Amino acid sequence: MTAAHVTLCFLLRDAADGEHVLLGTKKTGFGRGKVVGVGGHVEAGETASEAACREVMEEINVVVQAKDLIPAGTVDFVFPAKPEWNMATTVFLTREWDGEPSESDEIAPAWFPVAQLPVNRMWADAEHWLPAMISGQRIAVTVALAADNENVADVYTVAWVDPES
Ligand SMILES: Nc1[nH]c(=O)nc2c1ncn2[C@H]1C[C@H](O)[C@@H](COP(=O)(O)OP(=O)(O)OP(=O)(O)O)O1
């Protein structure tokens, strides 16, 4: 599939009521108004790790070092009714960063309990892959969106092997 290469990076921390993940309300561009992961396009000459570190800095003002990124797998978002929206996503988790997440022009971050993700405000596909990745499963997921570009038509998941390990 022809697809833009993007990254997502999920910060994780433990709290009294269990594990929390940092998501954010997208303020601009693709997916505006939805609660999404922090991330964006991999630019020419960048690795996915470099892009993830840059995006967390740009979007939530924290420093994540590439060595602290935990590869979680990939998600290919396929929009059959809108192929120009197709995205090939490299997903990372991290438990280490410097700074306190804060709002940018692009995203308003907030912590959510992993056990209670705000699925009604997220892309409909997120519940099919995000909890599994946060739980430590390394997976390669293909999501086919429905004709409305919102609902999920199909999800296909296989084990993922890190090509860099
Ligand atoms: N079906 C889907 N479910 C989901 O959870 N995230 C999705 C998705 N389809 C796309 N995404 C994510 C992946 C990517 O991080 C993001 C889109 O990238 P960007 O935020 O960079 O796009 P924008 O066009 O807003 O920004 P620029 O790159 O600055 O133009 O949307």
The ligand as a Gaussian input file, in Angstrom:
#p B3LYP/6-31G(d) Opt

LIG

0 1
 N       -7.249000       5.271000      12.176000
 C       -6.404000       5.871000      13.021000
 N       -6.418000       5.595000      14.357000
 C       -5.556000       6.184000      15.236000
 O       -5.628000       5.875000      16.441000
 N       -4.609000       7.087000      14.841000
 C       -4.580000       7.364000      13.543000
 C       -5.440000       6.792000      12.576000
 N       -5.115000       7.296000      11.342000
 C       -4.107000       8.139000      11.569000
 N       -3.757000       8.186000      12.875000
 C       -2.703000       8.991000      13.468000
 C       -1.333000       8.583000      13.064000
 C       -0.594000       9.914000      13.055000
 O        0.145000      10.034000      14.264000
 C       -1.663000      10.992000      13.021000
 C       -1.623000      11.908000      11.808000
 O       -0.396000      12.516000      11.730000
 P       -0.191000      14.056000      12.060000
 O       -0.727000      14.334000      13.412000
 O        1.217000      14.404000      11.806000
 O       -1.097000      14.704000      10.970000
 P       -1.371000      16.200000      10.728000
 O       -1.802000      16.286000       9.307000
 O       -2.309000      16.714000      11.773000
 O        0.027000      16.922000      11.037000
 P        1.230000      17.404000      10.144000
 O        2.096000      16.188000       9.908000
 O        1.896000      18.390000      11.052000
 O        0.641000      18.010000       8.911000
 O       -2.894000      10.333000      13.031000

